Amino acid sequence: MKQTRRNFIKTAGVASLLVPLSLPAIAKIRQTRLNSFVVPALDRGIRKGNNVSFKLAIQAGKTSFFNGVNTPTLGLNQSYLGPVLRAKRGDTVSINVSNHINEVTTVHWHGMTLPANMDGGPHQAIPPNKTWTSRFQIRQEAGTLWYHSHAMHKTGPQVYHGLAGMFILDDEGSDKLGLPNEYGVDDIPCTIQDRRFNQDGSFSYMSMMPDRMMGMMGSIVLVNGVVTPTLVAKKTLLRLRLHNGSNARTYNLAFSDGRPFHVIASDCGFLHKPFQTNQVRLAVAERVEILVDVSDRKEVLLKSLASSAGGMMGMMPMMQMNNKALNIMTIDARQAKQSARKVPAVLRNSTLNLNPKAATATRQFELEMGMMGRGGMGGMMGGMMNRMDNGGRDGMFRINGKSMDINRIDFQVKANSTEIWEISNASPMAHPFHVHNVQFRILDRNGKRPHPSESGLKDVVLVHGNERVRIIMKFPEYSDAKVPYMYHCHILEHEDQGMMGQFVVV
């Protein structure tokens, strides 16, 4: 049968997704990687009573991920990533962010409840050579949060090149739980990212058509900016603050020997009780805190198991390849000293009351990509081909049929109100859904209770294809009729291409 040129291009586009990605030839570089675990610098700011001030400088630099190779990167106060900021409930923090790169950027405080004009979203843009100050009081419970660029249409490349860091919150009760709490010794932050490199050692970003549809994925894993590092354990009970800082990949984390561990916290705070498991899923932007016992004093590998999570439901072999098994990091416990800490029987209940009976509104959100729901997979591919020349910003990625428009407010919510949001996924690909300024609880997935590891307070929820997830949240007292907060897919390339909306609190 004869094909038109247009149909050939569409067919070839689909075919290109069915073969494995051809990664750059960097075998020689891999043999000389720099792989000692690095504990990020801890920045507690300058404290005067309950007032704490921080300074972050956004800068370009070069980072050696491999011996003898300098990769152009972005960072905050350093060449790649940023320091771990730390403050406590009741503090008023003032963060001066200066932009020393040649493009507009922002810094968003992911998971924080704060006034809209201090949120660091697209509306708080920082031009080159300018400084923005974010000032707010920390009113929420202890948790492992993070910060990252949220520049309009540039979040993906800026985060990919290094504009991100962790933000740890403490409160009066968190230190009374008897958990490992010595930073860098038995309380260890771990930002996990996957990257793809060019032959010259530079990052490869958006170099293939699937990168736009699926988001950026790579086969080389960094932890705190180090390629598959080895952590030399100093204590036999470790608290790992695991953070998925990747652009698009979902991890299915487990230890190579199948050893159990305890999940003690999710995105925004502690679970009521530790949950024992030997595997935990971590979608983009999610955080989880675990306790792992290494008193056997062995070497053990933390892996991401092969999984279809985040893929296209088996419809495309290439999609499945992007969820193949990966090595994350090694823990060498041969010299670990006996820990005085133990896994507590009970942690605590959150003071945030989220009662479905108090909900005053229920809202529906449908996540869409391409022409899904109006032509299936072929429609999605055709829609993508039609939009390639315009950067995918004219309707391929949508929420409730709309792509992001920074001049459009999608709806209003009332301060101090409780709402239930129903998020459904009309595409075959899983999407991590994030809401600014709130912590929520997952009520159910397709009518079933969430996994115990998801029972805590969260700000991101992974929604699979043909799944409906209900979440409940209470909006804080901050109100601003003009400056909005965001809700969006946290696959950064999807966000950049329009899978995002805005609401104001009044």
FENHU-V599038 format. One record per helix or strand of 2 or more residues. SS is the DSSP state (A for helix, B for strand). FROM is the first residue (numbers start at 1). TO is the last residue. If there is no record, write none. Layout:
SS&FROM&TO, SS&FROM&TO
This chain:
A&5&16, A&27&31, B&42&43, B&46&48, B&51&66, B&69&76, B&84&88, B&92&99, B&108&110, A&116&118, A&122&124, B&131&137, B&143&148, A&155&160, B&164&170, A&174&177, B&187&195, A&209&214, B&220&223, B&226&227, B&230&232, B&237&244, B&251&255, B&261&266, B&269&277, B&280&282, B&287&293, B&299&304, A&317&321, B&326&332, A&356&358, B&359&369, A&376&390, B&397&399, B&411&413, B&418&425, B&431&435, B&440&445, A&452&454, B&460&463, B&468&474, B&480&489, A&492&496, B&500&505
